[in-house]
Amino acid sequence: MSHFAYVLISYAASAFVVLALVAWVIIDQRARKAELAALESRGVRRRSDSAPAKADHG
């Protein structure tokens, strides 16, 4: 195998892995958004939506 072919295959494999990871993140993000929407439609709210309680550490 020539040096050029080795480099080309290495870059192609790396690009494939990066694109697969990006696709996985996008698919997972859509799934999490759908889960959040389902929970919010049932009335479940995020804890971060409420104002934080002030603690007295005095």
Backbone atoms as SQL, in Angstrom:
CREATE TABLE atoms (id INTEGER PRIMARY KEY, chain TEXT, resi INTEGER, resn TEXT, atom TEXT, x REAL, y REAL, z REAL);
INSERT INTO atoms VALUES
  (1, 'A', 1, 'MET', 'N', 0.855, -1.172, 0.000),
  (2, 'A', 1, 'MET', 'CA', 0.000, 0.000, 0.000),
  (3, 'A', 1, 'MET', 'C', 0.902, 1.236, 0.000),
  (4, 'A', 2, 'SER', 'N', 0.561, 2.149, -0.858),
  (5, 'A', 2, 'SER', 'CA', 1.372, 3.362, -0.945),
  (6, 'A', 2, 'SER', 'C', 1.057, 4.299, 0.211),
  (7, 'A', 3, 'HIS', 'N', 1.942, 5.218, 0.411),
  (8, 'A', 3, 'HIS', 'CA', 1.761, 6.194, 1.493),
  (9, 'A', 3, 'HIS', 'C', 0.483, 7.011, 1.270),
  (10, 'A', 4, 'PHE', 'N', 0.243, 7.410, 0.019),
  (11, 'A', 4, 'PHE', 'CA', -0.941, 8.206, -0.296),
  (12, 'A', 4, 'PHE', 'C', -2.225, 7.442, 0.039),
  (13, 'A', 5, 'ALA', 'N', -2.278, 6.166, -0.298),
  (14, 'A', 5, 'ALA', 'CA', -3.470, 5.364, -0.017),
  (15, 'A', 5, 'ALA', 'C', -3.685, 5.231, 1.489),
  (16, 'A', 6, 'TYR', 'N', -2.607, 5.018, 2.230),
  (17, 'A', 6, 'TYR', 'CA', -2.710, 4.910, 3.688),
  (18, 'A', 6, 'TYR', 'C', -3.265, 6.201, 4.288),
  (19, 'A', 7, 'VAL', 'N', -2.754, 7.332, 3.855),
  (20, 'A', 7, 'VAL', 'CA', -3.216, 8.617, 4.368),
  (21, 'A', 7, 'VAL', 'C', -4.672, 8.842, 3.980),
  (22, 'A', 8, 'LEU', 'N', -5.015, 8.533, 2.754),
  (23, 'A', 8, 'LEU', 'CA', -6.388, 8.717, 2.282),
  (24, 'A', 8, 'LEU', 'C', -7.367, 7.856, 3.086),
  (25, 'A', 9, 'ILE', 'N', -7.036, 6.613, 3.313),
  (26, 'A', 9, 'ILE', 'CA', -7.900, 5.722, 4.091),
  (27, 'A', 9, 'ILE', 'C', -8.014, 6.197, 5.535),
  (28, 'A', 10, 'SER', 'N', -6.911, 6.680, 6.084),
  (29, 'A', 10, 'SER', 'CA', -6.926, 7.181, 7.468),
  (30, 'A', 10, 'SER', 'C', -7.828, 8.399, 7.603),
  (31, 'A', 11, 'TYR', 'N', -7.711, 9.333, 6.672),
  (32, 'A', 11, 'TYR', 'CA', -8.571, 10.513, 6.707),
  (33, 'A', 11, 'TYR', 'C', -10.041, 10.135, 6.501),
  (34, 'A', 12, 'ALA', 'N', -10.308, 9.218, 5.602),
  (35, 'A', 12, 'ALA', 'CA', -11.682, 8.789, 5.347),
  (36, 'A', 12, 'ALA', 'C', -12.280, 8.115, 6.577),
  (37, 'A', 13, 'ALA', 'N', -11.499, 7.284, 7.241),
  (38, 'A', 13, 'ALA', 'CA', -11.988, 6.616, 8.453),
  (39, 'A', 13, 'ALA', 'C', -12.252, 7.633, 9.558),
  (40, 'A', 14, 'SER', 'N', -11.355, 8.589, 9.706),
  (41, 'A', 14, 'SER', 'CA', -11.542, 9.628, 10.720),
  (42, 'A', 14, 'SER', 'C', -12.782, 10.468, 10.420),
  (43, 'A', 15, 'ALA', 'N', -12.971, 10.835, 9.179),
  (44, 'A', 15, 'ALA', 'CA', -14.143, 11.619, 8.791),
  (45, 'A', 15, 'ALA', 'C', -15.421, 10.833, 9.054),
  (46, 'A', 16, 'PHE', 'N', -15.405, 9.537, 8.755),
  (47, 'A', 16, 'PHE', 'CA', -16.577, 8.706, 9.001),
  (48, 'A', 16, 'PHE', 'C', -16.913, 8.667, 10.485),
  (49, 'A', 17, 'VAL', 'N', -15.911, 8.502, 11.340),
  (50, 'A', 17, 'VAL', 'CA', -16.141, 8.438, 12.784),
  (51, 'A', 17, 'VAL', 'C', -16.693, 9.768, 13.291),
  (52, 'A', 18, 'VAL', 'N', -16.112, 10.868, 12.852),
  (53, 'A', 18, 'VAL', 'CA', -16.585, 12.187, 13.289),
  (54, 'A', 18, 'VAL', 'C', -18.021, 12.415, 12.831),
  (55, 'A', 19, 'LEU', 'N', -18.331, 12.101, 11.598),
  (56, 'A', 19, 'LEU', 'CA', -19.697, 12.286, 11.093),
  (57, 'A', 19, 'LEU', 'C', -20.684, 11.375, 11.818),
  (58, 'A', 20, 'ALA', 'N', -20.265, 10.164, 12.133),
  (59, 'A', 20, 'ALA', 'CA', -21.139, 9.258, 12.880),
  (60, 'A', 20, 'ALA', 'C', -21.422, 9.810, 14.276),
  (61, 'A', 21, 'LEU', 'N', -20.414, 10.366, 14.928),
  (62, 'A', 21, 'LEU', 'CA', -20.621, 10.957, 16.256),
  (63, 'A', 21, 'LEU', 'C', -21.536, 12.173, 16.196),
  (64, 'A', 22, 'VAL', 'N', -21.371, 13.009, 15.187),
  (65, 'A', 22, 'VAL', 'CA', -22.244, 14.176, 15.019),
  (66, 'A', 22, 'VAL', 'C', -23.684, 13.719, 14.797),
  (67, 'A', 23, 'ALA', 'N', -23.872, 12.712, 13.958),
  (68, 'A', 23, 'ALA', 'CA', -25.220, 12.193, 13.707),
  (69, 'A', 23, 'ALA', 'C', -25.821, 11.628, 14.990),
  (70, 'A', 24, 'TRP', 'N', -25.031, 10.904, 15.762),
  (71, 'A', 24, 'TRP', 'CA', -25.508, 10.332, 17.018),
  (72, 'A', 24, 'TRP', 'C', -25.943, 11.431, 17.987),
  (73, 'A', 25, 'VAL', 'N', -25.170, 12.481, 18.087),
  (74, 'A', 25, 'VAL', 'CA', -25.510, 13.593, 18.983),
  (75, 'A', 25, 'VAL', 'C', -26.805, 14.268, 18.532),
  (76, 'A', 26, 'ILE', 'N', -26.968, 14.482, 17.249),
  (77, 'A', 26, 'ILE', 'CA', -28.181, 15.131, 16.735),
  (78, 'A', 26, 'ILE', 'C', -29.398, 14.249, 16.987),
  (79, 'A', 27, 'ILE', 'N', -29.277, 12.948, 16.719),
  (80, 'A', 27, 'ILE', 'CA', -30.400, 12.033, 16.952),
  (81, 'A', 27, 'ILE', 'C', -30.749, 11.978, 18.429),
  (82, 'A', 28, 'ASP', 'N', -29.728, 11.926, 19.295),
  (83, 'A', 28, 'ASP', 'CA', -29.962, 11.878, 20.735),
  (84, 'A', 28, 'ASP', 'C', -30.592, 13.177, 21.237),
  (85, 'A', 29, 'GLN', 'N', -30.152, 14.307, 20.684),
  (86, 'A', 29, 'GLN', 'CA', -30.732, 15.595, 21.075),
  (87, 'A', 29, 'GLN', 'C', -32.228, 15.637, 20.750),
  (88, 'A', 30, 'ARG', 'N', -32.594, 15.166, 19.580),
  (89, 'A', 30, 'ARG', 'CA', -34.013, 15.142, 19.201),
  (90, 'A', 30, 'ARG', 'C', -34.814, 14.237, 20.135),
  (91, 'A', 31, 'ALA', 'N', -34.238, 13.115, 20.525),
  (92, 'A', 31, 'ALA', 'CA', -34.928, 12.202, 21.435),
  (93, 'A', 31, 'ALA', 'C', -35.114, 12.848, 22.809),
  (94, 'A', 32, 'ARG', 'N', -34.070, 13.520, 23.305),
  (95, 'A', 32, 'ARG', 'CA', -34.183, 14.177, 24.622),
  (96, 'A', 32, 'ARG', 'C', -35.205, 15.321, 24.580),
  (97, 'A', 33, 'LYS', 'N', -35.240, 16.081, 23.476),
  (98, 'A', 33, 'LYS', 'CA', -36.223, 17.157, 23.341),
  (99, 'A', 33, 'LYS', 'C', -37.635, 16.590, 23.324),
  (100, 'A', 34, 'ALA', 'N', -37.821, 15.457, 22.663),
  (101, 'A', 34, 'ALA', 'CA', -39.135, 14.824, 22.629),
  (102, 'A', 34, 'ALA', 'C', -39.531, 14.351, 24.023),
  (103, 'A', 35, 'GLU', 'N', -38.580, 13.788, 24.767),
  (104, 'A', 35, 'GLU', 'CA', -38.878, 13.363, 26.137),
  (105, 'A', 35, 'GLU', 'C', -39.238, 14.554, 27.013),
  (106, 'A', 36, 'LEU', 'N', -38.502, 15.656, 26.886),
  (107, 'A', 36, 'LEU', 'CA', -38.815, 16.855, 27.666),
  (108, 'A', 36, 'LEU', 'C', -40.194, 17.400, 27.314),
  (109, 'A', 37, 'ALA', 'N', -40.512, 17.411, 26.038),
  (110, 'A', 37, 'ALA', 'CA', -41.822, 17.901, 25.620),
  (111, 'A', 37, 'ALA', 'C', -42.935, 17.028, 26.188),
  (112, 'A', 38, 'ALA', 'N', -42.729, 15.714, 26.197),
  (113, 'A', 38, 'ALA', 'CA', -43.727, 14.801, 26.754),
  (114, 'A', 38, 'ALA', 'C', -43.894, 15.034, 28.251),
  (115, 'A', 39, 'LEU', 'N', -42.787, 15.206, 28.953),
  (116, 'A', 39, 'LEU', 'CA', -42.875, 15.465, 30.398),
  (117, 'A', 39, 'LEU', 'C', -43.551, 16.799, 30.684),
  (118, 'A', 40, 'GLU', 'N', -43.197, 17.831, 29.931),
  (119, 'A', 40, 'GLU', 'CA', -43.794, 19.141, 30.154),
  (120, 'A', 40, 'GLU', 'C', -45.285, 19.143, 29.811),
  (121, 'A', 41, 'SER', 'N', -45.685, 18.344, 28.828),
  (122, 'A', 41, 'SER', 'CA', -47.111, 18.282, 28.495),
  (123, 'A', 41, 'SER', 'C', -47.907, 17.575, 29.590),
  (124, 'A', 42, 'ARG', 'N', -47.234, 16.711, 30.382),
  (125, 'A', 42, 'ARG', 'CA', -47.891, 16.044, 31.501),
  (126, 'A', 42, 'ARG', 'C', -47.853, 16.905, 32.763),
  (127, 'A', 43, 'GLY', 'N', -47.205, 18.062, 32.681),
  (128, 'A', 43, 'GLY', 'CA', -47.175, 18.953, 33.820),
  (129, 'A', 43, 'GLY', 'C', -45.914, 18.889, 34.652),
  (130, 'A', 44, 'VAL', 'N', -44.978, 18.053, 34.261),
  (131, 'A', 44, 'VAL', 'CA', -43.714, 17.964, 34.986),
  (132, 'A', 44, 'VAL', 'C', -42.847, 19.133, 34.544),
  (133, 'A', 45, 'ARG', 'N', -42.326, 19.881, 35.499),
  (134, 'A', 45, 'ARG', 'CA', -41.502, 21.039, 35.177),
  (135, 'A', 45, 'ARG', 'C', -40.070, 20.824, 35.622),
  (136, 'A', 46, 'ARG', 'N', -39.183, 21.573, 35.030),
  (137, 'A', 46, 'ARG', 'CA', -37.769, 21.502, 35.402),
  (138, 'A', 46, 'ARG', 'C', -37.531, 22.274, 36.687),
  (139, 'A', 47, 'ARG', 'N', -36.634, 21.763, 37.483),
  (140, 'A', 47, 'ARG', 'CA', -36.298, 22.467, 38.723),
  (141, 'A', 47, 'ARG', 'C', -35.654, 23.803, 38.436),
  (142, 'A', 48, 'SER', 'N', -34.983, 23.920, 37.316),
  (143, 'A', 48, 'SER', 'CA', -34.306, 25.166, 36.982),
  (144, 'A', 48, 'SER', 'C', -35.289, 26.263, 36.581),
  (145, 'A', 49, 'ASP', 'N', -36.566, 25.910, 36.331),
  (146, 'A', 49, 'ASP', 'CA', -37.571, 26.913, 35.984),
  (147, 'A', 49, 'ASP', 'C', -37.952, 27.777, 37.182),
  (148, 'A', 50, 'SER', 'N', -37.851, 27.228, 38.377),
  (149, 'A', 50, 'SER', 'CA', -38.235, 28.000, 39.553),
  (150, 'A', 50, 'SER', 'C', -37.069, 28.838, 40.030),
  (151, 'A', 51, 'ALA', 'N', -37.409, 29.921, 40.759),
  (152, 'A', 51, 'ALA', 'CA', -36.365, 30.792, 41.287),
  (153, 'A', 51, 'ALA', 'C', -35.626, 30.057, 42.403),
  (154, 'A', 52, 'PRO', 'N', -34.322, 30.148, 42.423),
  (155, 'A', 52, 'PRO', 'CA', -33.565, 29.447, 43.477),
  (156, 'A', 52, 'PRO', 'C', -33.833, 30.066, 44.848),
  (157, 'A', 53, 'ALA', 'N', -33.964, 29.205, 45.834),
  (158, 'A', 53, 'ALA', 'CA', -34.177, 29.669, 47.203),
  (159, 'A', 53, 'ALA', 'C', -32.871, 30.206, 47.763),
  (160, 'A', 54, 'LYS', 'N', -32.970, 31.320, 48.461),
  (161, 'A', 54, 'LYS', 'CA', -31.759, 31.896, 49.041),
  (162, 'A', 54, 'LYS', 'C', -31.467, 31.196, 50.360),
  (163, 'A', 55, 'ALA', 'N', -30.264, 30.706, 50.488),
  (164, 'A', 55, 'ALA', 'CA', -29.844, 30.027, 51.713),
  (165, 'A', 55, 'ALA', 'C', -29.071, 31.011, 52.572),
  (166, 'A', 56, 'ASP', 'N', -29.340, 30.970, 53.858),
  (167, 'A', 56, 'ASP', 'CA', -28.642, 31.835, 54.797),
  (168, 'A', 56, 'ASP', 'C', -27.471, 31.051, 55.376),
  (169, 'A', 57, 'HIS', 'N', -26.285, 31.403, 54.921),
  (170, 'A', 57, 'HIS', 'CA', -25.091, 30.702, 55.400),
  (171, 'A', 57, 'HIS', 'C', -24.403, 31.465, 56.521),
  (172, 'A', 58, 'GLY', 'N', -25.055, 32.458, 57.085),
  (173, 'A', 58, 'GLY', 'CA', -24.565, 33.383, 58.069),
  (174, 'A', 58, 'GLY', 'C', -23.750, 32.911, 59.115);
